[in-house]
């Protein structure tokens, strides 16, 4: 079963680093808004 963990955060709160560290231990893929935006740009411009 796939699992998705979302983290709500505010600018400057360290949420990105926290999410990345949280994903490393169990080996869960990490995607933040910047990664998703870049992937969607590549997908929709081809």
mmCIF entry with sequence, helices, sheets and N, C-alpha, C, O atoms, coordinates in Angstrom:
data_MODEL
# 
_entry.id   MODEL 
# 
_entity.id                         1 
_entity.type                       polymer 
_entity.pdbx_number_of_molecules   1 
# 
_entity_poly.entity_id                      1 
_entity_poly.type                           'polypeptide(L)' 
_entity_poly.nstd_linkage                   no 
_entity_poly.nstd_monomer                   no 
_entity_poly.pdbx_seq_one_letter_code       
;(UNK)(UNK)(UNK)(UNK)(UNK)(UNK)(UNK)(UNK)(UNK)(UNK)(UNK)(UNK)(UNK)(UNK)(UNK)(UNK)
(UNK)(UNK)(UNK)(UNK)(UNK)(UNK)(UNK)(UNK)(UNK)(UNK)(UNK)(UNK)(UNK)(UNK)(UNK)(UNK)
(UNK)(UNK)(UNK)(UNK)(UNK)(UNK)(UNK)(UNK)(UNK)(UNK)(UNK)(UNK)(UNK)(UNK)
;
_entity_poly.pdbx_seq_one_letter_code_can   XXXXXXXXXXXXXXXXXXXXXXXXXXXXXXXXXXXXXXXXXXXXXX 
_entity_poly.pdbx_strand_id                 A 
# 
loop_
_entity_poly_seq.entity_id 
_entity_poly_seq.num 
_entity_poly_seq.mon_id 
_entity_poly_seq.hetero 
1 1  UNK n 
1 2  UNK n 
1 3  UNK n 
1 4  UNK n 
1 5  UNK n 
1 6  UNK n 
1 7  UNK n 
1 8  UNK n 
1 9  UNK n 
1 10 UNK n 
1 11 UNK n 
1 12 UNK n 
1 13 UNK n 
1 14 UNK n 
1 15 UNK n 
1 16 UNK n 
1 17 UNK n 
1 18 UNK n 
1 19 UNK n 
1 20 UNK n 
1 21 UNK n 
1 22 UNK n 
1 23 UNK n 
1 24 UNK n 
1 25 UNK n 
1 26 UNK n 
1 27 UNK n 
1 28 UNK n 
1 29 UNK n 
1 30 UNK n 
1 31 UNK n 
1 32 UNK n 
1 33 UNK n 
1 34 UNK n 
1 35 UNK n 
1 36 UNK n 
1 37 UNK n 
1 38 UNK n 
1 39 UNK n 
1 40 UNK n 
1 41 UNK n 
1 42 UNK n 
1 43 UNK n 
1 44 UNK n 
1 45 UNK n 
1 46 UNK n 
# 
_struct_asym.id          A 
_struct_asym.entity_id   1 
# 
loop_
_struct_conf.conf_type_id 
_struct_conf.id 
_struct_conf.pdbx_PDB_helix_id 
_struct_conf.beg_label_comp_id 
_struct_conf.beg_label_asym_id 
_struct_conf.beg_label_seq_id 
_struct_conf.pdbx_beg_PDB_ins_code 
_struct_conf.end_label_comp_id 
_struct_conf.end_label_asym_id 
_struct_conf.end_label_seq_id 
_struct_conf.pdbx_end_PDB_ins_code 
_struct_conf.beg_auth_comp_id 
_struct_conf.beg_auth_asym_id 
_struct_conf.beg_auth_seq_id 
_struct_conf.end_auth_comp_id 
_struct_conf.end_auth_asym_id 
_struct_conf.end_auth_seq_id 
_struct_conf.pdbx_PDB_helix_class 
_struct_conf.details 
_struct_conf.pdbx_PDB_helix_length 
HELX_P HELX_P1 AA1 UNK A 15 ? UNK A 26 ? UNK A 15 UNK A 26 1 ? 12 
HELX_P HELX_P2 AA2 UNK A 33 ? UNK A 45 ? UNK A 33 UNK A 45 1 ? 13 
# 
_struct_conf_type.id          HELX_P 
_struct_conf_type.criteria    ? 
_struct_conf_type.reference   ? 
# 
loop_
_atom_site.group_PDB 
_atom_site.id 
_atom_site.type_symbol 
_atom_site.label_atom_id 
_atom_site.label_alt_id 
_atom_site.label_comp_id 
_atom_site.label_asym_id 
_atom_site.label_entity_id 
_atom_site.label_seq_id 
_atom_site.pdbx_PDB_ins_code 
_atom_site.Cartn_x 
_atom_site.Cartn_y 
_atom_site.Cartn_z 
_atom_site.occupancy 
_atom_site.B_iso_or_equiv 
_atom_site.pdbx_formal_charge 
_atom_site.auth_seq_id 
_atom_site.auth_comp_id 
_atom_site.auth_asym_id 
_atom_site.auth_atom_id 
_atom_site.pdbx_PDB_model_num 
ATOM 1   N N  . UNK A 1 1  ? 0.843  -1.182 0.000   1.00 0.00 ? 1  UNK A N  1 
ATOM 2   C CA . UNK A 1 1  ? 0.000  0.000  0.000   1.00 0.00 ? 1  UNK A CA 1 
ATOM 3   C C  . UNK A 1 1  ? 0.885  1.240  0.000   1.00 0.00 ? 1  UNK A C  1 
ATOM 4   O O  . UNK A 1 1  ? 1.823  1.332  0.791   1.00 0.00 ? 1  UNK A O  1 
ATOM 5   N N  . UNK A 1 2  ? 0.594  2.193  -0.879  1.00 0.00 ? 2  UNK A N  1 
ATOM 6   C CA . UNK A 1 2  ? 1.342  3.444  -0.928  1.00 0.00 ? 2  UNK A CA 1 
ATOM 7   C C  . UNK A 1 2  ? 0.942  4.343  0.218   1.00 0.00 ? 2  UNK A C  1 
ATOM 8   O O  . UNK A 1 2  ? -0.221 4.389  0.618   1.00 0.00 ? 2  UNK A O  1 
ATOM 9   N N  . UNK A 1 3  ? 1.921  5.058  0.739   1.00 0.00 ? 3  UNK A N  1 
ATOM 10  C CA . UNK A 1 3  ? 1.647  5.996  1.826   1.00 0.00 ? 3  UNK A CA 1 
ATOM 11  C C  . UNK A 1 3  ? 2.097  7.379  1.403   1.00 0.00 ? 3  UNK A C  1 
ATOM 12  O O  . UNK A 1 3  ? 3.135  7.531  0.760   1.00 0.00 ? 3  UNK A O  1 
ATOM 13  N N  . UNK A 1 4  ? 1.331  8.369  1.756   1.00 0.00 ? 4  UNK A N  1 
ATOM 14  C CA . UNK A 1 4  ? 1.651  9.761  1.473   1.00 0.00 ? 4  UNK A CA 1 
ATOM 15  C C  . UNK A 1 4  ? 1.635  10.516 2.786   1.00 0.00 ? 4  UNK A C  1 
ATOM 16  O O  . UNK A 1 4  ? 0.672  10.447 3.550   1.00 0.00 ? 4  UNK A O  1 
ATOM 17  N N  . UNK A 1 5  ? 2.714  11.235 3.038   1.00 0.00 ? 5  UNK A N  1 
ATOM 18  C CA . UNK A 1 5  ? 2.802  12.074 4.230   1.00 0.00 ? 5  UNK A CA 1 
ATOM 19  C C  . UNK A 1 5  ? 2.902  13.510 3.747   1.00 0.00 ? 5  UNK A C  1 
ATOM 20  O O  . UNK A 1 5  ? 3.769  13.829 2.934   1.00 0.00 ? 5  UNK A O  1 
ATOM 21  N N  . UNK A 1 6  ? 2.038  14.370 4.229   1.00 0.00 ? 6  UNK A N  1 
ATOM 22  C CA . UNK A 1 6  ? 2.109  15.786 3.868   1.00 0.00 ? 6  UNK A CA 1 
ATOM 23  C C  . UNK A 1 6  ? 2.473  16.588 5.103   1.00 0.00 ? 6  UNK A C  1 
ATOM 24  O O  . UNK A 1 6  ? 2.072  16.259 6.220   1.00 0.00 ? 6  UNK A O  1 
ATOM 25  N N  . UNK A 1 7  ? 3.233  17.636 4.886   1.00 0.00 ? 7  UNK A N  1 
ATOM 26  C CA . UNK A 1 7  ? 3.667  18.489 5.988   1.00 0.00 ? 7  UNK A CA 1 
ATOM 27  C C  . UNK A 1 7  ? 3.297  19.917 5.636   1.00 0.00 ? 7  UNK A C  1 
ATOM 28  O O  . UNK A 1 7  ? 3.783  20.464 4.647   1.00 0.00 ? 7  UNK A O  1 
ATOM 29  N N  . UNK A 1 8  ? 2.449  20.515 6.433   1.00 0.00 ? 8  UNK A N  1 
ATOM 30  C CA . UNK A 1 8  ? 2.111  21.927 6.265   1.00 0.00 ? 8  UNK A CA 1 
ATOM 31  C C  . UNK A 1 8  ? 3.157  22.752 7.000   1.00 0.00 ? 8  UNK A C  1 
ATOM 32  O O  . UNK A 1 8  ? 3.561  22.412 8.112   1.00 0.00 ? 8  UNK A O  1 
ATOM 33  N N  . UNK A 1 9  ? 3.589  23.832 6.374   1.00 0.00 ? 9  UNK A N  1 
ATOM 34  C CA . UNK A 1 9  ? 4.634  24.623 6.996   1.00 0.00 ? 9  UNK A CA 1 
ATOM 35  C C  . UNK A 1 9  ? 4.522  26.071 6.568   1.00 0.00 ? 9  UNK A C  1 
ATOM 36  O O  . UNK A 1 9  ? 3.782  26.410 5.644   1.00 0.00 ? 9  UNK A O  1 
ATOM 37  N N  . UNK A 1 10 ? 5.267  26.917 7.254   1.00 0.00 ? 10 UNK A N  1 
ATOM 38  C CA . UNK A 1 10 ? 5.359  28.319 6.889   1.00 0.00 ? 10 UNK A CA 1 
ATOM 39  C C  . UNK A 1 10 ? 6.773  28.602 6.413   1.00 0.00 ? 10 UNK A C  1 
ATOM 40  O O  . UNK A 1 10 ? 7.707  27.875 6.751   1.00 0.00 ? 10 UNK A O  1 
ATOM 41  N N  . UNK A 1 11 ? 6.927  29.651 5.634   1.00 0.00 ? 11 UNK A N  1 
ATOM 42  C CA . UNK A 1 11 ? 8.233  30.046 5.129   1.00 0.00 ? 11 UNK A CA 1 
ATOM 43  C C  . UNK A 1 11 ? 9.206  30.236 6.291   1.00 0.00 ? 11 UNK A C  1 
ATOM 44  O O  . UNK A 1 11 ? 8.900  30.926 7.263   1.00 0.00 ? 11 UNK A O  1 
ATOM 45  N N  . UNK A 1 12 ? 10.373 29.621 6.178   1.00 0.00 ? 12 UNK A N  1 
ATOM 46  C CA . UNK A 1 12 ? 11.408 29.771 7.188   1.00 0.00 ? 12 UNK A CA 1 
ATOM 47  C C  . UNK A 1 12 ? 11.280 28.853 8.383   1.00 0.00 ? 12 UNK A C  1 
ATOM 48  O O  . UNK A 1 12 ? 12.040 28.988 9.342   1.00 0.00 ? 12 UNK A O  1 
ATOM 49  N N  . UNK A 1 13 ? 10.336 27.920 8.354   1.00 0.00 ? 13 UNK A N  1 
ATOM 50  C CA . UNK A 1 13 ? 10.099 27.065 9.517   1.00 0.00 ? 13 UNK A CA 1 
ATOM 51  C C  . UNK A 1 13 ? 10.985 25.823 9.547   1.00 0.00 ? 13 UNK A C  1 
ATOM 52  O O  . UNK A 1 13 ? 11.025 25.118 10.556  1.00 0.00 ? 13 UNK A O  1 
ATOM 53  N N  . UNK A 1 14 ? 11.700 25.548 8.448   1.00 0.00 ? 14 UNK A N  1 
ATOM 54  C CA . UNK A 1 14 ? 12.536 24.348 8.399   1.00 0.00 ? 14 UNK A CA 1 
ATOM 55  C C  . UNK A 1 14 ? 11.770 23.109 7.989   1.00 0.00 ? 14 UNK A C  1 
ATOM 56  O O  . UNK A 1 14 ? 12.275 21.997 8.142   1.00 0.00 ? 14 UNK A O  1 
ATOM 57  N N  . UNK A 1 15 ? 10.573 23.270 7.474   1.00 0.00 ? 15 UNK A N  1 
ATOM 58  C CA . UNK A 1 15 ? 9.745  22.132 7.085   1.00 0.00 ? 15 UNK A CA 1 
ATOM 59  C C  . UNK A 1 15 ? 10.332 21.310 5.962   1.00 0.00 ? 15 UNK A C  1 
ATOM 60  O O  . UNK A 1 15 ? 10.160 20.092 5.934   1.00 0.00 ? 15 UNK A O  1 
ATOM 61  N N  . UNK A 1 16 ? 11.026 21.952 5.030   1.00 0.00 ? 16 UNK A N  1 
ATOM 62  C CA . UNK A 1 16 ? 11.630 21.224 3.915   1.00 0.00 ? 16 UNK A CA 1 
ATOM 63  C C  . UNK A 1 16 ? 12.719 20.282 4.426   1.00 0.00 ? 16 UNK A C  1 
ATOM 64  O O  . UNK A 1 16 ? 12.777 19.119 4.028   1.00 0.00 ? 16 UNK A O  1 
ATOM 65  N N  . UNK A 1 17 ? 13.572 20.783 5.298   1.00 0.00 ? 17 UNK A N  1 
ATOM 66  C CA . UNK A 1 17 ? 14.635 19.942 5.862   1.00 0.00 ? 17 UNK A CA 1 
ATOM 67  C C  . UNK A 1 17 ? 14.038 18.824 6.714   1.00 0.00 ? 17 UNK A C  1 
ATOM 68  O O  . UNK A 1 17 ? 14.506 17.687 6.661   1.00 0.00 ? 17 UNK A O  1 
ATOM 69  N N  . UNK A 1 18 ? 13.024 19.138 7.487   1.00 0.00 ? 18 UNK A N  1 
ATOM 70  C CA . UNK A 1 18 ? 12.357 18.129 8.313   1.00 0.00 ? 18 UNK A CA 1 
ATOM 71  C C  . UNK A 1 18 ? 11.765 17.022 7.449   1.00 0.00 ? 18 UNK A C  1 
ATOM 72  O O  . UNK A 1 18 ? 11.923 15.840 7.755   1.00 0.00 ? 18 UNK A O  1 
ATOM 73  N N  . UNK A 1 19 ? 11.086 17.402 6.373   1.00 0.00 ? 19 UNK A N  1 
ATOM 74  C CA . UNK A 1 19 ? 10.483 16.417 5.476   1.00 0.00 ? 19 UNK A CA 1 
ATOM 75  C C  . UNK A 1 19 ? 11.522 15.528 4.819   1.00 0.00 ? 19 UNK A C  1 
ATOM 76  O O  . UNK A 1 19 ? 11.333 14.318 4.700   1.00 0.00 ? 19 UNK A O  1 
ATOM 77  N N  . UNK A 1 20 ? 12.621 16.137 4.394   1.00 0.00 ? 20 UNK A N  1 
ATOM 78  C CA . UNK A 1 20 ? 13.692 15.374 3.767   1.00 0.00 ? 20 UNK A CA 1 
ATOM 79  C C  . UNK A 1 20 ? 14.290 14.372 4.754   1.00 0.00 ? 20 UNK A C  1 
ATOM 80  O O  . UNK A 1 20 ? 14.493 13.208 4.409   1.00 0.00 ? 20 UNK A O  1 
ATOM 81  N N  . UNK A 1 21 ? 14.568 14.815 5.964   1.00 0.00 ? 21 UNK A N  1 
ATOM 82  C CA . UNK A 1 21 ? 15.110 13.905 6.986   1.00 0.00 ? 21 UNK A CA 1 
ATOM 83  C C  . UNK A 1 21 ? 14.124 12.801 7.343   1.00 0.00 ? 21 UNK A C  1 
ATOM 84  O O  . UNK A 1 21 ? 14.511 11.649 7.536   1.00 0.00 ? 21 UNK A O  1 
ATOM 85  N N  . UNK A 1 22 ? 12.862 13.159 7.428   1.00 0.00 ? 22 UNK A N  1 
ATOM 86  C CA . UNK A 1 22 ? 11.829 12.183 7.760   1.00 0.00 ? 22 UNK A CA 1 
ATOM 87  C C  . UNK A 1 22 ? 11.726 11.098 6.691   1.00 0.00 ? 22 UNK A C  1 
ATOM 88  O O  . UNK A 1 22 ? 11.445 9.942  7.006   1.00 0.00 ? 22 UNK A O  1 
ATOM 89  N N  . UNK A 1 23 ? 11.950 11.460 5.449   1.00 0.00 ? 23 UNK A N  1 
ATOM 90  C CA . UNK A 1 23 ? 11.825 10.497 4.355   1.00 0.00 ? 23 UNK A CA 1 
ATOM 91  C C  . UNK A 1 23 ? 13.048 9.584  4.217   1.00 0.00 ? 23 UNK A C  1 
ATOM 92  O O  . UNK A 1 23 ? 12.930 8.478  3.689   1.00 0.00 ? 23 UNK A O  1 
ATOM 93  N N  . UNK A 1 24 ? 14.209 10.027 4.681   1.00 0.00 ? 24 UNK A N  1 
ATOM 94  C CA . UNK A 1 24 ? 15.441 9.263  4.490   1.00 0.00 ? 24 UNK A CA 1 
ATOM 95  C C  . UNK A 1 24 ? 15.458 7.948  5.259   1.00 0.00 ? 24 UNK A C  1 
ATOM 96  O O  . UNK A 1 24 ? 15.826 6.916  4.699   1.00 0.00 ? 24 UNK A O  1 
ATOM 97  N N  . UNK A 1 25 ? 15.073 7.964  6.508   1.00 0.00 ? 25 UNK A N  1 
ATOM 98  C CA . UNK A 1 25 ? 15.176 6.769  7.355   1.00 0.00 ? 25 UNK A CA 1 
ATOM 99  C C  . UNK A 1 25 ? 14.411 5.570  6.797   1.00 0.00 ? 25 UNK A C  1 
ATOM 100 O O  . UNK A 1 25 ? 15.002 4.502  6.635   1.00 0.00 ? 25 UNK A O  1 
ATOM 101 N N  . UNK A 1 26 ? 13.115 5.710  6.497   1.00 0.00 ? 26 UNK A N  1 
ATOM 102 C CA . UNK A 1 26 ? 12.394 4.551  5.952   1.00 0.00 ? 26 UNK A CA 1 
ATOM 103 C C  . UNK A 1 26 ? 12.547 4.391  4.440   1.00 0.00 ? 26 UNK A C  1 
ATOM 104 O O  . UNK A 1 26 ? 12.028 3.432  3.869   1.00 0.00 ? 26 UNK A O  1 
ATOM 105 N N  . UNK A 1 27 ? 13.257 5.324  3.780   1.00 0.00 ? 27 UNK A N  1 
ATOM 106 C CA . UNK A 1 27 ? 13.459 5.221  2.340   1.00 0.00 ? 27 UNK A CA 1 
ATOM 107 C C  . UNK A 1 27 ? 12.248 5.624  1.525   1.00 0.00 ? 27 UNK A C  1 
ATOM 108 O O  . UNK A 1 27 ? 12.021 5.083  0.442   1.00 0.00 ? 27 UNK A O  1 
ATOM 109 N N  . UNK A 1 28 ? 11.472 6.560  2.026   1.00 0.00 ? 28 UNK A N  1 
ATOM 110 C CA . UNK A 1 28 ? 10.284 7.059  1.328   1.00 0.00 ? 28 UNK A CA 1 
ATOM 111 C C  . UNK A 1 28 ? 10.713 8.157  0.359   1.00 0.00 ? 28 UNK A C  1 
ATOM 112 O O  . UNK A 1 28 ? 11.555 8.988  0.701   1.00 0.00 ? 28 UNK A O  1 
ATOM 113 N N  . UNK A 1 29 ? 10.148 8.171  -0.842  1.00 0.00 ? 29 UNK A N  1 
ATOM 114 C CA . UNK A 1 29 ? 10.461 9.215  -1.819  1.00 0.00 ? 29 UNK A CA 1 
ATOM 115 C C  . UNK A 1 29 ? 10.029 10.572 -1.275  1.00 0.00 ? 29 UNK A C  1 
ATOM 116 O O  . UNK A 1 29 ? 9.000  10.688 -0.609  1.00 0.00 ? 29 UNK A O  1 
ATOM 117 N N  . UNK A 1 30 ? 10.826 11.596 -1.567  1.00 0.00 ? 30 UNK A N  1 
ATOM 118 C CA . UNK A 1 30 ? 10.552 12.950 -1.090  1.00 0.00 ? 30 UNK A CA 1 
ATOM 119 C C  . UNK A 1 30 ? 10.291 13.862 -2.278  1.00 0.00 ? 30 UNK A C  1 
ATOM 120 O O  . UNK A 1 30 ? 11.103 13.930 -3.200  1.00 0.00 ? 30 UNK A O  1 
ATOM 121 N N  . UNK A 1 31 ? 9.177  14.557 -2.264  1.00 0.00 ? 31 UNK A N  1 
ATOM 122 C CA . UNK A 1 31 ? 8.827  15.519 -3.305  1.00 0.00 ? 31 UNK A CA 1 
ATOM 123 C C  . UNK A 1 31 ? 8.372  16.801 -2.636  1.00 0.00 ? 31 UNK A C  1 
ATOM 124 O O  . UNK A 1 31 ? 7.479  16.776 -1.790  1.00 0.00 ? 31 UNK A O  1 
ATOM 125 N N  . UNK A 1 32 ? 8.975  17.917 -3.003  1.00 0.00 ? 32 UNK A N  1 
ATOM 126 C CA . UNK A 1 32 ? 8.475  19.185 -2.494  1.00 0.00 ? 32 UNK A CA 1 
ATOM 127 C C  . UNK A 1 32 ? 7.833  19.958 -3.645  1.00 0.00 ? 32 UNK A C  1 
ATOM 128 O O  . UNK A 1 32 ? 7.832  19.490 -4.784  1.00 0.00 ? 32 UNK A O  1 
ATOM 129 N N  . UNK A 1 33 ? 7.299  21.113 -3.359  1.00 0.00 ? 33 UNK A N  1 
ATOM 130 C CA . UNK A 1 33 ? 6.564  21.876 -4.364  1.00 0.00 ? 33 UNK A CA 1 
ATOM 131 C C  . UNK A 1 33 ? 7.441  22.221 -5.562  1.00 0.00 ? 33 UNK A C  1 
ATOM 132 O O  . UNK A 1 33 ? 6.970  22.190 -6.699  1.00 0.00 ? 33 UNK A O  1 
ATOM 133 N N  . UNK A 1 34 ? 8.706  22.547 -5.324  1.00 0.00 ? 34 UNK A N  1 
ATOM 134 C CA . UNK A 1 34 ? 9.594  22.897 -6.431  1.00 0.00 ? 34 UNK A CA 1 
ATOM 135 C C  . UNK A 1 34 ? 9.798  21.716 -7.372  1.00 0.00 ? 34 UNK A C  1 
ATOM 136 O O  . UNK A 1 34 ? 9.775  21.886 -8.591  1.00 0.00 ? 34 UNK A O  1 
ATOM 137 N N  . UNK A 1 35 ? 9.995  20.540 -6.829  1.00 0.00 ? 35 UNK A N  1 
ATOM 138 C CA . UNK A 1 35 ? 10.187 19.342 -7.649  1.00 0.00 ? 35 UNK A CA 1 
ATOM 139 C C  . UNK A 1 35 ? 8.925  19.054 -8.466  1.00 0.00 ? 35 UNK A C  1 
ATOM 140 O O  . UNK A 1 35 ? 9.012  18.778 -9.663  1.00 0.00 ? 35 UNK A O  1 
ATOM 141 N N  . UNK A 1 36 ? 7.784  19.116 -7.842  1.00 0.00 ? 36 UNK A N  1 
ATOM 142 C CA . UNK A 1 36 ? 6.518  18.838 -8.530  1.00 0.00 ? 36 UNK A CA 1 
ATOM 143 C C  . UNK A 1 36 ? 6.268  19.863 -9.638  1.00 0.00 ? 36 UNK A C  1 
ATOM 144 O O  . UNK A 1 36 ? 5.801  19.506 -10.719 1.00 0.00 ? 36 UNK A O  1 
ATOM 145 N N  . UNK A 1 37 ? 6.576  21.128 -9.374  1.00 0.00 ? 37 UNK A N  1 
ATOM 146 C CA . UNK A 1 37 ? 6.397  22.173 -10.380 1.00 0.00 ? 37 UNK A CA 1 
ATOM 147 C C  . UNK A 1 37 ? 7.292  21.932 -11.588 1.00 0.00 ? 37 UNK A C  1 
ATOM 148 O O  . UNK A 1 37 ? 6.835  22.051 -12.725 1.00 0.00 ? 37 UNK A O  1 
ATOM 149 N N  . UNK A 1 38 ? 8.547  21.598 -11.364 1.00 0.00 ? 38 UNK A N  1 
ATOM 150 C CA . UNK A 1 38 ? 9.472  21.339 -12.471 1.00 0.00 ? 38 UNK A CA 1 
ATOM 151 C C  . UNK A 1 38 ? 9.047  20.120 -13.299 1.00 0.00 ? 38 UNK A C  1 
ATOM 152 O O  . UNK A 1 38 ? 9.116  20.146 -14.527 1.00 0.00 ? 38 UNK A O  1 
ATOM 153 N N  . UNK A 1 39 ? 8.618  19.076 -12.635 1.00 0.00 ? 39 UNK A N  1 
ATOM 154 C CA . UNK A 1 39 ? 8.152  17.885 -13.350 1.00 0.00 ? 39 UNK A CA 1 
ATOM 155 C C  . UNK A 1 39 ? 6.926  18.220 -14.202 1.00 0.00 ? 39 UNK A C  1 
ATOM 156 O O  . UNK A 1 39 ? 6.829  17.787 -15.350 1.00 0.00 ? 39 UNK A O  1 
ATOM 157 N N  . UNK A 1 40 ? 6.003  18.980 -13.645 1.00 0.00 ? 40 UNK A N  1 
ATOM 158 C CA . UNK A 1 40 ? 4.787  19.316 -14.391 1.00 0.00 ? 40 UNK A CA 1 
ATOM 159 C C  . UNK A 1 40 ? 5.115  20.218 -15.583 1.00 0.00 ? 40 UNK A C  1 
ATOM 160 O O  . UNK A 1 40 ? 4.475  20.098 -16.628 1.00 0.00 ? 40 UNK A O  1 
ATOM 161 N N  . UNK A 1 41 ? 6.097  21.119 -15.454 1.00 0.00 ? 41 UNK A N  1 
ATOM 162 C CA . UNK A 1 41 ? 6.496  21.961 -16.580 1.00 0.00 ? 41 UNK A CA 1 
ATOM 163 C C  . UNK A 1 41 ? 7.048  21.105 -17.714 1.00 0.00 ? 41 UNK A C  1 
ATOM 164 O O  . UNK A 1 41 ? 6.718  21.327 -18.879 1.00 0.00 ? 41 UNK A O  1 
ATOM 165 N N  . UNK A 1 42 ? 7.873  20.141 -17.383 1.00 0.00 ? 42 UNK A N  1 
ATOM 166 C CA . UNK A 1 42 ? 8.445  19.254 -18.405 1.00 0.00 ? 42 UNK A CA 1 
ATOM 167 C C  . UNK A 1 42 ? 7.355  18.409 -19.058 1.00 0.00 ? 42 UNK A C  1 
ATOM 168 O O  . UNK A 1 42 ? 7.375  18.197 -20.270 1.00 0.00 ? 42 UNK A O  1 
ATOM 169 N N  . UNK A 1 43 ? 6.429  17.940 -18.279 1.00 0.00 ? 43 UNK A N  1 
ATOM 170 C CA . UNK A 1 43 ? 5.375  17.081 -18.794 1.00 0.00 ? 43 UNK A CA 1 
ATOM 171 C C  . UNK A 1 43 ? 4.447  17.829 -19.746 1.00 0.00 ? 43 UNK A C  1 
ATOM 172 O O  . UNK A 1 43 ? 4.082  17.303 -20.798 1.00 0.00 ? 43 UNK A O  1 
ATOM 173 N N  . UNK A 1 44 ? 4.065  19.046 -19.386 1.00 0.00 ? 44 UNK A N  1 
ATOM 174 C CA . UNK A 1 44 ? 3.089  19.782 -20.165 1.00 0.00 ? 44 UNK A CA 1 
ATOM 175 C C  . UNK A 1 44 ? 3.689  20.584 -21.312 1.00 0.00 ? 44 UNK A C  1 
ATOM 176 O O  . UNK A 1 44 ? 2.943  21.126 -22.129 1.00 0.00 ? 44 UNK A O  1 
ATOM 177 N N  . UNK A 1 45 ? 5.010  20.677 -21.399 1.00 0.00 ? 45 UNK A N  1 
ATOM 178 C CA . UNK A 1 45 ? 5.611  21.419 -22.508 1.00 0.00 ? 45 UNK A CA 1 
ATOM 179 C C  . UNK A 1 45 ? 6.098  20.500 -23.619 1.00 0.00 ? 45 UNK A C  1 
ATOM 180 O O  . UNK A 1 45 ? 6.522  20.983 -24.669 1.00 0.00 ? 45 UNK A O  1 
ATOM 181 N N  . UNK A 1 46 ? 6.048  19.213 -23.417 1.00 0.00 ? 46 UNK A N  1 
ATOM 182 C CA . UNK A 1 46 ? 6.496  18.255 -24.442 1.00 0.00 ? 46 UNK A CA 1 
ATOM 183 C C  . UNK A 1 46 ? 5.380  17.871 -25.379 1.00 0.00 ? 46 UNK A C  1 
ATOM 184 O O  . UNK A 1 46 ? 5.589  17.077 -26.296 1.00 0.00 ? 46 UNK A O  1 
# 
